[in-house]
């Protein structure tokens, strides 16, 4: 009997000794849809952080089969593995990182619950905006000093923000003027009065996620 009591006491001691080192898990699970231009979200990296502790304390995962979830377009990150582990009611944020391709996402957030996992709001990989130079056509000649520059911006996600006219008049190549843009397609006009000369011009478009793109070529 005394031996059994001793063994039981040893087990209790081991449990008490080991328990502080056992960490809970709390997975933040989510889906990232492919971009509207067909670019797959698989393989992109997603970042998770608690804004209360700063973005430098973060965890990442690879979206899709090569990541923690093992499932197309999904990710799974244990927020308990942050340097400051997540707790109930903490706000957790996630977004897709820019790998240089300019395909990113907005940021979404979710509060940690008492469950062992929480589902984050769905994300969609953002398609970068595009822009074309409409008029004047390349190498156009004008007898008037008043010139209307027109650019058409396109964004499949419908989150156009602004368009900037660039030109090499008035002190070299620089941004001349920026105008707001919106929707999926928007044509922007810039009216300028120029001295006689030969000039180059182009337009740059930016969306609400601060992703920008320039026309394929400059016009003269």
N, C-alpha and C positions, 0 to 999 in steps of 0.2 A: 504493500500500500504506500509506504513512504517513498519507494522508488517511483511509483506512478505519479505521486504528488510532485516529486523533484522534476520529472520529465515534463509535467504540465507547467510547472513554474518556469522551466527553461524555454518552453514554447511561447509562453506569455512574454517572457523577457525578449525573445527573438522578434516577436511580433511588434512589441513596443519599440525595439531598436530599429527595425527595418521600416516601419510605417512612415516615418518622417521623410524617407528617401524615395517613396513611391509618389510619382507625379500623376495627376489626373490628365486627361486629354479632352480637348474641346475643338472639334473640327469645324472650320468655316468652309462650307461647300457651296459651289456655284457653277453656273454655266456661262460660257462666252460664245455667242453666236458668230458665225462667219460674217464677214463684211458683206454689204449689199453688192459689191462688185465681184463677189465670189471668192475672195481671199480667205483661206482657212485660218481659223483661230488656233488650231493645233500647232504646238511648237513654240508659241509665244509665251513669254514669262509674265506671270501675274504677281503683283506686290501686295502684301498685307501689312498693315500697321495700326497701332492704337494712337490716334492723334493726341491723346493726353500725355503720351510719353515721347512723342516726336517720331518723325518718319525714319530716323536713323536706326531705330529699334524696329526691325522688320523681318518678315519671312517671305520667301518666294516659292513658287511652284511652276512647273511647266504644264501648260494646258494640253489636255489630250492623253493619248495612250502612253506616252513616255513620262508622264508626271505621276503624282501620288494617286490620282483617281483611277488611272488606267483606262479612262473612258473618253471617247471623242468629245471635244468641246467642254469638258468638265475639269475642275480643279478641286483640291482638298488640302487645306492648310491647318495644322494644329496651332492655334493661337496661344496654347500653354507653353509653346517653345520660344516665345518671345523672351528677350532678356528680362522684361517685367511681364510675367505671365498674365494672360487676360483673366478677368473676374466677371462675375454676373453683373449685368447692366453696363459694362464697358462698351463704348462705341468702337467698332472695328471697321476700317475702311480698306477697300481693295481697288486696284486699277491695273490695266495692262501696261507694261513698260514699253517705251519706244526702242526698238532694236535697230533703228536707223532707217527703217522702211516707211516711217510715219504712219503706220497702222497702230493706233492706240485705242483706248476707251475712255469714257468719262469715269469719274470716281463714284462708287456707291458705298453705302454704309449699312450696318446692321448691329443692333445691340445683342450682347451675349446673354443667353438665357440659362436656365438651370439644366437644360438638356445636355446631352453629350455632344451635340452638333447643332449648328444653325445653318439655314440656307440663305445665302446672300441673294439680293435682287439680280436678275439676269443682266448681262452686259452684251453689247454688240460691238464687234471690231469696227472702228470708224474708217470709212473710205476717205482718203485724202481728197481735197477739192482740186478742180482743174480750171484752167482759164484759157480762153482763146482771144486773139487780137482780131477785132472785126474791121474797124476803119480808123484811120486811113489804111488802104491796102499798102503792101510793101512797095517802096520806091514811088509812092504817089507824089505828084507835083501840084503845088497850089499857087495861085496868083494872089490870094488873100492871106493876110497874117493871122486871121482867126481860124483856128483848127479845132475840130471836135474829135477827141480820141474816144473810141468805144471799145469796151472789153466785155465779154460774156463769161460769167463765172458759173460753174456747175458743181453741185455737191449732192451725191446720192442720199446722204443722210439728212439733207435739208437744214444744215446748220451753218450756212454761210454767215460770215461776220463782216468782212470788209474787203475792199479792193484798193490797191495803191498803184498810182501811175508813176512810172519811172521814165526819165529822159535825160539827155545830155545837154540841155540848154540851161542857161542861168547858173554856170559854175560847175560844169561837168556832170557825170552820171550820178543821179541821186533821186530820192523819193520826192515827187513834186506835190502830190495831194493824195489823201486817203478818204474814201467815201464808204458809208455803210452798205452792206449787202445782206440779203436774206433769202430764205427758201432754198429750193433745189436749183433754180436757174435765175440769174439776175444779170441784166445788161446795164453797165455803168458808163455814164458819159462824163468826160472831162473836157471842158471848154477852155482853150488856151489861146493866147495872143503871142505869136513868136516873130522874132526878127528874121529877115531873109537868111537862109542858111540850109545846111544839111544836118538832119538830126536823127538820132535813134531813139526808139521808145519801146516800152514793154509794160506789162501789168503783172502784179503779184496779188494772189488771192489768199485769204486766211479764213479758217473756220472758227467756230466757237471753242474748239479745243486747242487753239493756237497752232494748228498745223497749217503750213503755208505751201504754196506751189507757184511757180512762175510759168509764163508762156514758153512754149518749146523754143522759140527764137525771138530775137529782137527785130522790129521793123524799122526801116529807114524812110 
